[in-house]
Each structure stands twice: as C-alpha cells, then as structure tokens.
C-alpha cells in the first residue's frame, strides 16, 4: 500500500498545541495570562471562532481557566498523576496540588526485576534505586507511587537514596545533576490486584482490584530515566476530556 499524506491539524489544534507546549515546558507558568481571543486571532491570522476553540480545548484538558479578566494557566487542580506532577513542577515550581503532601516511605538500592530491568534497559538483577511514596490530601490517600531509576544515578544524585522530600522531585533533580530532561512518556492504565506491601497503605485487602497507572519516561536522547507504578486510592479516578471537530 502506498504511503498516505497526513492532513495538517486544524488551526485551532495547532494553536492549542503551541500553548500546551509553552505550559509543559515552563515558559508559561501558573497564573500567567494567555493572549485574548482577539490577540490570538490577529497574531495567528485566524477567525475569532478558531481562537476561541483553541482556548476551549485547553480548558477542557485542564491547562487553563477562564475568568472575566481573561484566560490564565491553571493546572494545579488537575488529577495528580506522575505526568501531571511533572507539568505542575515545570509550570509552578511545585509538583503538589493545594492541600496535598507526600511521605517518602522507602528510598533504597535494590535489584531489578525482569520487568523493571527491561523498562530501564539494564541487566536483570542489576542495581536500581527504588523510591516509594504515598500522596495524601484532605480526602485520604491519593496514590501510592513506586518508581525505579538506574542505580548509576545514585552517584550524581545521592538524595535519591534519602527519605527526605525532594523539592524539585526526581524529574528536576535528575535534570539538574545530569542534564537529562524528560521529553517523552508512555502511560498505561489498568486494573491490578493490590499487593501485600501496598494493601496496608491503601487500607484495603490484599488482592483487591485497584486502578493503576504505569508511567515510563525517556530523556532527550531516547534513554529511559524512570519507571513508575501508581496504585490509586479508593474512590479516585482518572479522566480526560477532548473536543471533536
């Protein structure tokens, strides 16, 4: 079959993509005002309806909120998954929602399982850093998150082996010490049985089905930086909202 020419994304999608990248990369931060519909219309040479649709797309995705004063970056209210925390960190300098806090339960060097080794592209039973933390807010446990990183990072960032909080989180610390910036991720959402070492934290029975998100991150060279599995607390949900033409 002959290759097919892909259609150019509609103008409103291109505009939304532009501002989404600005927010994710930290060039637009929490509370910053986006251009008005009229300003976008003029600057991008598009109809006002197209400009309005782009801003609506960003609102639907939870990147901005609108008021009588304009449209402003506002991502701290989003469901806080690992990728959301990275966006919040870059946009606000803080990876937590208001009222949310984290407790680091474990930070240690251990051997990699076959799953973790494959994800990080290291030898099975090779050394990895394992960090486990629980995020809580006013409603209880948000998620129990376990992440694995190459053991080699312990030399550049020994803080990864401490249970003290990391103000810049693992993403920011690794970038600061090594220059490796997370540029790509893959998310897998599935139902898994709660294992014994997490059940007590979630205050549930071992084997109870739970919603999970597995996050895999890569740097600018295409090398994996972190592999993580989150078990969401009871009553939590993952949601996404999209606009269609």
Secondary structure, DSSP 8 states (H G I E B T S, - for coil): ----------HHHHHHHHHHHHHHTTSS-TT-B---HHHHHHHHT--HHHHHHHHHHHHHHTSEEEETTEEEE--TTS---HHHHHHHHHHHS--S-TT-EEEEEEEEEEE--HHHHHHHT--TT-EEEEEEEEEEETTEEEEEEEEEEETTHHHH-GGGGSSS--TTHHHHHHHHHH---EEEEEEEEEEEE--HHHHHHHTS-TT-EEEEEEEEEEETTS-EEEEEEEEE-TT----------
